[in-house]
Amino acid sequence: MKNVKPLTSGRKIAARARTLSFLPPRPDTAAVLRRGEDSPEFAAMESCGPGDVLVVDCNRMSQLGILGNMKTRRLWARRGTGLITDASVRDLDKIRDEYGLAVFGAGRSAITGLEGSPFHQVNVPISCDGVLVMPGDLIVADDDGVVVIPQQLAEQVIDWIEEHDQVEDFIARLVDEENCSPGRFYPPSEDMRQRFRDEQAKKSE
């Protein structure tokens, strides 16, 4: 996600996506979408638990502070990991310091949903900051940004990342030993990856 920023520096997310979709606010939608505790935003919170992150599509309406203290309190109580949205949030200090949630968004804003409720559907495919997010996708986020991994590829991607980190450590050692530019070995070719695997196999013999 190109425009979603870390708002709670140093906090990381590696969690399953639960999703909440959005409609641009309009007064006549309020009667349909505001249903007390059955409203979409509260239903979305209830769908979250440990290992889940709520991802909210707000059509990049970054000026709206779509969630604040009261609504995210339930996400905290349900032990969700955090919140990701292409809009802004309210009450960030409390969400960060008291609830300990990781938050990624467009920024901070006191502007609420205006006359109508913007929330629409729960746990459906959404577009957050122009990126397709499906319920159950793996979300990885840190101070560098937010990445969405399709759930059917999650295990394959995790295996690749784990090996890639080890290959980078291997290359760093070679660079130090040979006192050379990283460009001699990096980015790692398939031959370099195989060289790393061969060394690991020898160590395990």
PESULQUI-V826954 format. One line per field, one symbol per residue. ss: DSSP state (H for helix, E for strand, - for the rest). phi: phi as a letter, one per 20 degrees, with the letter a starting at -180 (. if undefined). burial: # if it has 24 or more other ideal C-beta (glycine too) atoms within 12 Angstrom, else .. A space follows every 10 residues. Layout:
ss = ???
phi = ???
burial = ???
//
This chain:
ss = ----EE---- --EEEEEEEE EE----HHHH HHH--HHH-H HHHHHH---- -EEEEE---- ----EEE-HH HHHHHHH--- -EEEE--EE- -HHHHHH--- -EEEE-EE-- --------EE EE---EEE-- EEE----EEE EE--EEEEE- HHHHHHHHHH HHHHHHHHHH HHHHHHHH-- -HHH-----H HHHHHHHHHH HHHH-
phi = .ededfdcgn edccbfedcb eccggbgfeg feeecmfefg fffffffebg ndceddecll effeefccgf ffgffffemf frccbeddcd lfgfffeeem eeccaeqdbe fefmfcfeec cdlcgcddln dfcdgnfedd bbfepdcddg gfdgffffff ffffffffff fgfffffelc fgffccffef ffffgfffff fffef
burial = #..#####.. #.######## ###.#..... ..#.....## ########.. .######### #..#####.. ##.###.#.# ########## ##..##..#. #########. .##...#### ####.#.##. #.######## #....####. ...#...... ......#..# #......... ....#..#.. .#...#.... .....
//
